[in-house]
Amino acid sequence: MKINVIDRDGTLHELDATPGWKVMEVIREAGLDIKAECGGCCVCSTCHVYVDDAWVDRLPGRQDEEDEVLDDACELKETSRLSCQLLMAEELDGLTVTLAPEWA
């Protein structure tokens, strides 16, 4: 299973993804620059990504907790998600996300 991640420099990385892993874990394990300060507990927005338009409708909807955390995110878009809230599954093979800009 694969996930495509576009880093903040615009470089595309095709990563191997394990079913059941959070997208944030896949990105971090690959050594890409994602802070994920809360470790995937949905209390910060440092794992903020933009989901490619082709994938937005294939993902489960955002829960209230994710919406609340994203309210504090920098440069929020309609396709914004917390990568810690997206679990890899066979139906997401080939998912494409872009790392959101980092903020202090």
URHUZI-V683464 format. One record per residue. N is the residue number from 1. RES is the residue in one small letter. D_FIRST is the distance of its C-alpha to the first C-alpha in Angstrom with 2 decimals. Layout:
n:N res:RES d_first:D_FIRST
n:N res:RES d_first:D_FIRST
This chain:
n:1 res:m d_first:0.00
n:2 res:k d_first:3.81
n:3 res:i d_first:7.11
n:4 res:n d_first:10.43
n:5 res:v d_first:13.39
n:6 res:i d_first:16.94
n:7 res:d d_first:19.29
n:8 res:r d_first:22.95
n:9 res:d d_first:24.10
n:10 res:g d_first:22.05
n:11 res:t d_first:19.76
n:12 res:l d_first:16.20
n:13 res:h d_first:13.60
n:14 res:e d_first:10.06
n:15 res:l d_first:8.45
n:16 res:d d_first:5.89
n:17 res:a d_first:5.37
n:18 res:t d_first:6.79
n:19 res:p d_first:7.71
n:20 res:g d_first:11.27
n:21 res:w d_first:11.37
n:22 res:k d_first:13.20
n:23 res:v d_first:12.04
n:24 res:m d_first:15.23
n:25 res:e d_first:14.33
n:26 res:v d_first:11.20
n:27 res:i d_first:13.63
n:28 res:r d_first:16.48
n:29 res:e d_first:14.93
n:30 res:a d_first:14.16
n:31 res:g d_first:17.88
n:32 res:l d_first:18.01
n:33 res:d d_first:21.17
n:34 res:i d_first:20.61
n:35 res:k d_first:23.43
n:36 res:a d_first:22.30
n:37 res:e d_first:25.83
n:38 res:c d_first:25.84
n:39 res:g d_first:22.78
n:40 res:g d_first:21.06
n:41 res:c d_first:24.20
n:42 res:c d_first:24.51
n:43 res:v d_first:27.88
n:44 res:c d_first:27.39
n:45 res:s d_first:25.68
n:46 res:t d_first:24.59
n:47 res:c d_first:20.84
n:48 res:h d_first:21.68
n:49 res:v d_first:19.32
n:50 res:y d_first:19.82
n:51 res:v d_first:17.28
n:52 res:d d_first:17.30
n:53 res:d d_first:19.78
n:54 res:a d_first:17.57
n:55 res:w d_first:15.43
n:56 res:v d_first:18.41
n:57 res:d d_first:19.45
n:58 res:r d_first:16.11
n:59 res:l d_first:16.15
n:60 res:p d_first:18.57
n:61 res:g d_first:21.84
n:62 res:r d_first:23.10
n:63 res:q d_first:25.26
n:64 res:d d_first:28.75
n:65 res:e d_first:27.94
n:66 res:e d_first:25.21
n:67 res:d d_first:27.71
n:68 res:e d_first:30.41
n:69 res:v d_first:28.50
n:70 res:l d_first:27.40
n:71 res:d d_first:31.12
n:72 res:d d_first:31.68
n:73 res:a d_first:28.92
n:74 res:c d_first:29.98
n:75 res:e d_first:29.47
n:76 res:l d_first:28.05
n:77 res:k d_first:26.72
n:78 res:e d_first:25.96
n:79 res:t d_first:22.22
n:80 res:s d_first:22.49
n:81 res:r d_first:20.39
n:82 res:l d_first:20.20
n:83 res:s d_first:16.73
n:84 res:c d_first:17.84
n:85 res:q d_first:18.18
n:86 res:l d_first:14.69
n:87 res:l d_first:12.51
n:88 res:m d_first:8.76
n:89 res:a d_first:8.40
n:90 res:e d_first:6.98
n:91 res:e d_first:9.52
n:92 res:l d_first:8.33
n:93 res:d d_first:5.24
n:94 res:g d_first:7.25
n:95 res:l d_first:9.60
n:96 res:t d_first:12.36
n:97 res:v d_first:14.83
n:98 res:t d_first:17.93
n:99 res:l d_first:19.60
n:100 res:a d_first:22.96
n:101 res:p d_first:26.11
n:102 res:e d_first:27.14
n:103 res:w d_first:30.44
n:104 res:a d_first:32.95
